[in-house]
């Protein structure tokens, strides 16, 4: 592992040290929740509680007046477990609403709502039995987003580790079962990744420039599902075909990746950027868009993936960072018939896109860049509008 350094941090900083340590860290215990779209309205209020910050300023603002104007009762800081929110993802796709939140939030916010549903509804909502942890992947290695997806997921897929991958404006995040933490450490260290302190919660990593790419053939860990990335890619698409999963795209669905500003200001009306941001979030969640993903951490401002036609809900353009002209088209993989612990799908899809959109089907072309959103029962690949034809051709099953 030439040129690599590894630092582990004790206590709540050590997400990837030992499973026992992780389980003792309350803030790092995450749940994954699947909510079918037909019963999503039952959960809107608790999702808002999870998404909206609690502060004396915002409690008195137009934001909360507007939120309550949608018919939701007010709540106090004691009602919402703010102290344990170090990572939250709220995602809506044509397949589901998917929530990543602390185990505490899952139990105190969502479990009581599930109990009020009829038997059929209770059976449809799933809170993961496994507890999860998250690691943060920063893009400081010179690779574009798509190559980064492939580089970091390859060693984990070859090691047979089930993961969820979320691309955001600031960083990528990998959600993995806490029981797999030591195995993840081994897999990434063997491929030359470096662990370092990044914030009070997350462990980040990057590949040493002197280490060969993880996409190259390397001795696999045991027990591996495949011995090479190419073999894994082939196995992934055979499995998708066997389960009748075909990539679906709607060219009318146009997405924009953006984020809240780090230094919020005041509009001429006196409403803060934070208020306008969260008022936009409220409007999006209440109106149940076709696509929406909100990622909240204590390390970065809110990161959003939203439909282009929902941008006006946030008011002035300066509320959100990001290139509003860079349109992403989502390609949906409906994975409801797959086990939640399936492995290799993110890596297999990324490998196919990279291989087939340059050296394969389109020789001499640059590979299609991509980002990815894993949810509880679906995977969404996002590519630039100009690349959608090549991407769909490469992903033919």
C-alpha positions as CSV (number, residue, x, y, z in Angstrom):
1,X,0.0,0.0,0.0
2,X,2.7,2.4,-1.1
3,X,2.4,6.0,0.0
4,X,-0.7,5.4,2.1
5,X,-1.4,6.6,5.6
6,X,-4.2,5.4,7.8
7,X,-5.6,7.2,10.8
8,X,-8.2,5.8,13.1
9,X,-10.0,7.9,15.6
10,X,-11.3,6.7,19.0
11,X,-14.8,7.3,20.4
12,X,-17.4,8.8,18.1
13,X,-14.9,9.5,15.3
14,X,-14.1,5.9,14.7
15,X,-16.9,4.7,12.4
16,X,-14.9,2.0,10.7
17,X,-12.8,0.7,13.6
18,X,-14.7,-2.2,15.1
19,X,-18.3,-3.2,15.0
20,X,-18.6,-3.2,18.8
21,X,-17.4,0.4,19.0
22,X,-19.8,1.5,16.4
23,X,-22.7,0.0,18.2
24,X,-21.8,2.0,21.3
25,X,-21.9,5.3,19.3
26,X,-25.6,6.4,19.5
27,X,-25.3,9.1,16.8
28,X,-23.9,6.7,14.3
29,X,-26.7,4.1,14.4
30,X,-28.8,4.6,11.3
31,X,-32.0,3.0,10.1
32,X,-33.3,2.6,6.5
33,X,-37.0,3.0,6.0
34,X,-39.1,2.1,3.0
35,X,-42.5,3.8,2.6
36,X,-44.7,3.0,-0.4
37,X,-46.0,6.0,-2.2
38,X,-49.7,5.2,-1.7
39,X,-49.3,5.7,2.1
40,X,-46.7,8.5,1.9
41,X,-49.3,11.2,3.0
42,X,-49.5,9.5,6.4
43,X,-45.9,10.3,7.0
44,X,-45.5,13.8,5.7
45,X,-45.7,15.5,9.1
46,X,-43.0,13.3,10.7
47,X,-40.8,13.7,7.6
48,X,-41.1,17.5,8.1
49,X,-40.1,17.0,11.7
50,X,-37.1,15.1,10.6
51,X,-36.1,17.6,7.8
52,X,-36.7,20.9,9.5
53,X,-34.2,22.4,12.0
54,X,-35.4,23.5,15.4
55,X,-34.3,27.0,16.5
56,X,-35.9,29.9,18.3
57,X,-35.5,32.1,15.2
58,X,-37.2,29.6,12.9
59,X,-39.9,28.7,15.3
60,X,-41.1,32.4,15.1
61,X,-40.6,32.7,11.3
62,X,-42.9,32.6,8.4
63,X,-41.5,29.2,7.6
64,X,-43.3,27.6,10.6
65,X,-46.4,29.7,10.0
66,X,-46.5,28.4,6.4
67,X,-45.8,24.8,7.5
68,X,-48.7,24.9,9.9
69,X,-50.8,26.5,7.3
70,X,-50.7,23.2,5.4
71,X,-52.6,21.6,8.3
72,X,-49.8,20.3,10.4
73,X,-49.8,20.9,14.1
74,X,-46.8,22.7,15.7
75,X,-44.3,20.8,17.7
76,X,-41.6,21.7,20.2
77,X,-37.9,20.9,20.2
78,X,-38.7,18.1,22.7
79,X,-40.8,16.4,20.0
80,X,-38.0,16.0,17.6
81,X,-34.7,14.2,18.3
82,X,-32.5,16.9,16.9
83,X,-29.5,15.9,18.9
84,X,-29.0,12.7,17.0
85,X,-29.3,14.1,13.4
86,X,-25.8,13.8,12.0
87,X,-26.9,12.2,8.7
88,X,-30.4,12.3,7.2
89,X,-31.5,11.4,3.7
90,X,-35.1,11.8,2.5
91,X,-35.6,10.6,-1.1
92,X,-38.8,10.3,-3.2
93,X,-38.7,8.3,-6.5
94,X,-41.5,6.8,-8.6
95,X,-40.9,3.6,-6.6
96,X,-41.0,4.8,-3.0
97,X,-40.2,7.3,-0.3
98,X,-36.9,6.2,1.3
99,X,-35.6,7.6,4.6
100,X,-32.2,7.3,6.2
101,X,-32.2,8.5,9.8
102,X,-31.0,7.7,13.3
103,X,-32.4,4.6,14.9
104,X,-33.8,6.9,17.6
105,X,-35.7,9.0,15.0
106,X,-37.0,5.8,13.3
107,X,-38.4,4.6,16.6
108,X,-39.8,7.9,18.0
109,X,-41.1,9.5,14.8
110,X,-42.0,6.7,12.4
111,X,-42.9,3.7,14.5
112,X,-45.9,5.4,16.1
113,X,-47.3,6.4,12.7
114,X,-46.9,2.8,11.4
115,X,-48.9,1.6,14.4
116,X,-51.9,3.7,13.3
117,X,-52.1,2.1,9.9
118,X,-54.3,-0.8,9.0
119,X,-52.7,-4.2,8.7
120,X,-52.0,-3.9,5.0
121,X,-50.3,-0.6,5.5
122,X,-48.2,-1.8,8.5
123,X,-47.0,-4.7,6.4
124,X,-45.9,-2.4,3.5
125,X,-43.7,0.0,5.6
126,X,-40.3,-1.5,6.4
127,X,-37.8,-0.3,8.9
128,X,-34.5,-2.1,8.4
129,X,-33.6,-4.8,10.9
130,X,-29.9,-4.0,10.3
131,X,-28.3,-0.9,11.7
132,X,-26.2,1.2,9.3
133,X,-23.3,3.5,9.4
134,X,-22.2,6.0,6.8
135,X,-18.9,7.0,5.4
136,X,-18.2,10.2,3.4
137,X,-16.3,10.2,0.1
138,X,-14.7,13.5,-1.0
139,X,-13.8,14.2,-4.6
140,X,-10.3,15.3,-4.0
141,X,-8.5,12.6,-6.0
142,X,-8.9,14.2,-9.5
143,X,-11.4,11.7,-10.7
144,X,-14.8,12.7,-12.0
145,X,-18.0,11.7,-10.2
146,X,-18.6,8.6,-12.3
147,X,-15.1,7.2,-11.9
148,X,-15.2,7.9,-8.2
149,X,-18.4,5.8,-7.9
150,X,-16.6,2.9,-9.7
151,X,-13.4,3.3,-7.8
152,X,-14.9,3.2,-4.3
153,X,-17.6,0.6,-4.9
154,X,-15.5,-1.9,-6.8
155,X,-13.5,-3.2,-3.8
156,X,-16.6,-3.4,-1.7
157,X,-18.5,-5.3,-4.4
158,X,-15.6,-7.7,-4.9
159,X,-15.7,-8.3,-1.1
160,X,-19.4,-9.1,-1.2
161,X,-20.4,-6.1,0.9
162,X,-23.9,-4.7,0.4
163,X,-24.0,-0.9,0.2
164,X,-26.2,2.1,-0.6
165,X,-24.6,5.0,-2.5
166,X,-25.8,8.6,-2.4
167,X,-24.3,11.3,-4.6
168,X,-24.8,14.9,-3.2
169,X,-23.7,18.4,-4.1
170,X,-20.8,18.3,-1.6
171,X,-19.8,14.7,-1.3
172,X,-20.7,11.1,-1.9
173,X,-22.0,8.9,1.0
174,X,-21.9,5.1,1.4
175,X,-24.4,3.6,3.7
176,X,-23.4,0.1,4.9
177,X,-24.5,-2.4,7.6
178,X,-22.6,-1.7,10.8
179,X,-21.8,-5.4,11.0
180,X,-19.7,-5.0,7.8
181,X,-17.6,-2.2,9.1
182,X,-14.4,-4.1,9.7
183,X,-14.7,-5.9,6.4
184,X,-15.1,-2.5,4.6
185,X,-12.0,-1.3,6.3
186,X,-10.0,-4.3,5.1
187,X,-11.4,-4.1,1.6
188,X,-10.6,-0.4,1.1
189,X,-7.2,-0.5,2.8
190,X,-6.2,-3.4,0.5
191,X,-6.9,-1.1,-2.5
192,X,-4.8,1.8,-1.1
193,X,-7.5,4.1,0.4
194,X,-6.6,6.5,3.1
195,X,-8.8,7.1,6.1
196,X,-8.6,10.5,7.8
197,X,-10.5,12.8,10.1
198,X,-12.9,15.0,8.2
199,X,-15.5,16.1,10.7
200,X,-17.0,15.2,14.0
201,X,-18.9,12.3,12.5
202,X,-17.7,11.0,9.2
203,X,-14.6,9.1,8.0
204,X,-13.5,10.1,4.6
205,X,-11.1,8.3,2.3
206,X,-9.2,8.9,-0.9
207,X,-7.0,6.7,-3.1
208,X,-3.3,7.3,-3.0
209,X,-2.0,8.5,-6.4
210,X,0.6,5.8,-6.3
211,X,-1.9,3.0,-5.9
212,X,-3.3,1.3,-9.0
213,X,-7.0,1.9,-9.7
214,X,-9.3,-0.5,-8.0
215,X,-10.9,-1.2,-11.4
216,X,-7.8,-3.2,-12.3
217,X,-7.9,-6.9,-11.6
218,X,-6.6,-7.7,-8.1
219,X,-6.6,-10.7,-5.8
220,X,-10.2,-10.8,-4.4
221,X,-11.1,-10.9,-0.8
222,X,-13.1,-13.8,0.5
223,X,-15.9,-14.7,0.0
224,X,-16.1,-12.8,-3.3
225,X,-19.1,-12.9,-5.6
226,X,-16.8,-12.4,-8.6
227,X,-13.1,-12.2,-9.2
228,X,-13.0,-9.1,-11.4
229,X,-15.1,-6.0,-12.0
230,X,-15.9,-7.2,-15.5
231,X,-17.2,-10.5,-14.1
232,X,-19.2,-8.7,-11.5
233,X,-20.7,-6.4,-14.1
234,X,-21.8,-9.3,-16.2
235,X,-23.3,-11.1,-13.2
236,X,-25.2,-7.9,-12.2
237,X,-26.9,-7.5,-15.6
238,X,-27.7,-11.2,-15.8
239,X,-29.4,-10.9,-12.5
240,X,-31.3,-7.8,-13.5
241,X,-32.5,-9.6,-16.6
242,X,-33.6,-12.7,-14.7
243,X,-35.7,-10.5,-12.4
244,X,-37.2,-8.5,-15.3
245,X,-35.6,-5.2,-14.2
246,X,-35.2,-2.8,-17.1
247,X,-33.8,0.7,-16.9
248,X,-36.7,3.2,-17.2
249,X,-36.3,6.8,-18.3
250,X,-38.8,9.7,-18.7
251,X,-37.2,12.5,-20.7
252,X,-39.7,15.0,-19.2
253,X,-38.2,14.4,-15.7
254,X,-35.4,16.9,-15.5
255,X,-33.4,17.2,-12.3
256,X,-31.0,19.7,-10.8
257,X,-28.4,19.1,-8.1
258,X,-28.0,22.0,-5.7
259,X,-27.3,23.0,-2.1
260,X,-28.0,25.6,0.5
261,X,-25.5,28.4,0.8
262,X,-22.9,28.2,3.6
263,X,-23.4,31.8,4.6
264,X,-27.2,32.5,4.5
265,X,-28.2,36.1,4.0
266,X,-31.4,38.2,4.1
267,X,-33.6,39.0,1.2
268,X,-35.0,42.5,0.8
269,X,-38.3,41.2,2.3
270,X,-36.4,40.4,5.5
271,X,-36.8,36.6,5.1
272,X,-33.6,34.8,5.6
273,X,-32.1,32.3,3.1
274,X,-32.6,29.6,5.6
275,X,-36.3,30.4,5.9
276,X,-36.7,30.4,2.1
277,X,-34.8,27.2,1.8
278,X,-36.9,25.3,4.3
279,X,-40.1,26.8,3.1
280,X,-39.2,25.4,-0.4
281,X,-38.5,22.0,1.2
282,X,-41.9,22.1,2.9
283,X,-43.7,22.8,-0.3
284,X,-41.8,20.0,-2.1
285,X,-42.5,17.4,0.5
286,X,-46.2,18.3,0.9
287,X,-46.8,18.2,-2.9
288,X,-45.0,14.8,-3.2
289,X,-42.8,15.3,-6.3
290,X,-41.9,12.5,-8.7
291,X,-38.2,12.9,-7.6
292,X,-36.7,14.6,-4.6
293,X,-33.6,13.9,-2.5
294,X,-32.5,15.9,0.5
295,X,-29.3,15.1,2.4
296,X,-28.7,16.8,5.8
297,X,-25.5,16.5,7.8
298,X,-23.9,18.4,10.6
299,X,-20.8,18.9,8.4
300,X,-22.3,20.6,5.3
301,X,-25.3,22.7,4.4
302,X,-28.3,20.9,3.0
303,X,-27.8,19.2,-0.4
304,X,-30.8,18.7,-2.7
305,X,-31.7,16.9,-5.9
306,X,-34.9,18.4,-7.2
307,X,-37.0,18.6,-10.3
308,X,-36.2,21.7,-12.4
309,X,-39.9,22.7,-12.4
310,X,-39.8,22.8,-8.5
311,X,-37.0,25.5,-8.4
312,X,-39.6,28.3,-8.2
313,X,-40.8,26.9,-4.9
314,X,-37.5,28.2,-3.4
315,X,-38.0,31.8,-4.5
316,X,-34.9,33.8,-5.5
317,X,-32.2,31.9,-7.4
318,X,-29.6,33.0,-4.9
319,X,-31.0,30.7,-2.2
320,X,-29.5,27.6,-3.8
321,X,-26.0,26.9,-5.0
322,X,-25.5,25.0,-8.2
323,X,-25.7,25.2,-12.0
324,X,-29.4,25.4,-12.7
325,X,-28.7,24.8,-16.4
326,X,-26.9,21.5,-15.9
327,X,-29.9,19.1,-16.3
328,X,-29.7,15.5,-15.1
329,X,-31.9,12.8,-16.5
330,X,-32.7,10.0,-14.0
331,X,-32.7,6.3,-15.1
332,X,-34.6,4.2,-12.7
333,X,-34.0,0.6,-11.7
334,X,-36.9,-0.8,-9.7
335,X,-35.3,-3.2,-7.2
336,X,-38.4,-4.1,-5.1
337,X,-37.9,-7.8,-6.0
338,X,-34.3,-7.8,-4.9
339,X,-33.1,-8.6,-1.4
340,X,-32.2,-5.5,0.6
341,X,-28.6,-6.9,1.1
342,X,-28.0,-7.4,-2.7
343,X,-24.4,-6.7,-3.7
344,X,-22.6,-5.3,-6.7
345,X,-25.5,-3.4,-8.4
346,X,-24.0,0.1,-8.1
347,X,-20.6,-1.1,-9.2
348,X,-22.0,-3.2,-12.0
349,X,-24.1,-0.3,-13.4
350,X,-21.1,2.1,-13.1
351,X,-18.8,-0.3,-14.8
352,X,-21.2,-0.9,-17.7
353,X,-21.7,2.9,-18.2
354,X,-17.9,3.5,-18.2
355,X,-17.0,0.6,-20.4
356,X,-19.7,0.7,-23.0
357,X,-19.9,4.4,-23.5
358,X,-16.3,4.8,-24.6
359,X,-14.3,1.7,-25.5
360,X,-17.3,-0.5,-26.0
361,X,-20.3,0.8,-28.0
362,X,-18.8,4.2,-28.7
363,X,-15.0,3.9,-29.4
364,X,-13.1,7.1,-29.0
365,X,-15.8,8.8,-27.0
366,X,-15.4,10.1,-23.4
367,X,-17.2,7.9,-20.9
368,X,-20.6,9.1,-19.7
369,X,-20.3,10.7,-16.4
370,X,-22.8,9.6,-13.8
371,X,-24.1,10.0,-10.3
372,X,-26.1,7.6,-8.3
373,X,-28.9,7.6,-5.7
374,X,-29.6,4.4,-3.8
375,X,-32.9,4.2,-2.0
376,X,-34.4,1.3,0.0
377,X,-36.0,-0.4,-3.0
378,X,-34.6,1.3,-6.1
379,X,-31.4,2.6,-7.7
380,X,-31.4,5.8,-9.8
381,X,-28.5,6.6,-12.2
382,X,-28.3,10.2,-13.2
383,X,-26.6,11.4,-16.4
384,X,-26.4,14.7,-18.3
385,X,-29.2,15.4,-20.7
386,X,-26.8,15.3,-23.6
387,X,-25.6,11.8,-22.6
388,X,-28.9,10.0,-22.1
389,X,-29.0,8.2,-25.4
390,X,-25.5,6.7,-25.0
391,X,-26.3,5.8,-21.4
392,X,-29.5,4.0,-22.2
393,X,-27.8,2.1,-25.1
394,X,-25.1,1.0,-22.7
395,X,-27.6,-0.1,-20.0
396,X,-29.7,-2.2,-22.4
397,X,-30.4,-5.6,-20.7
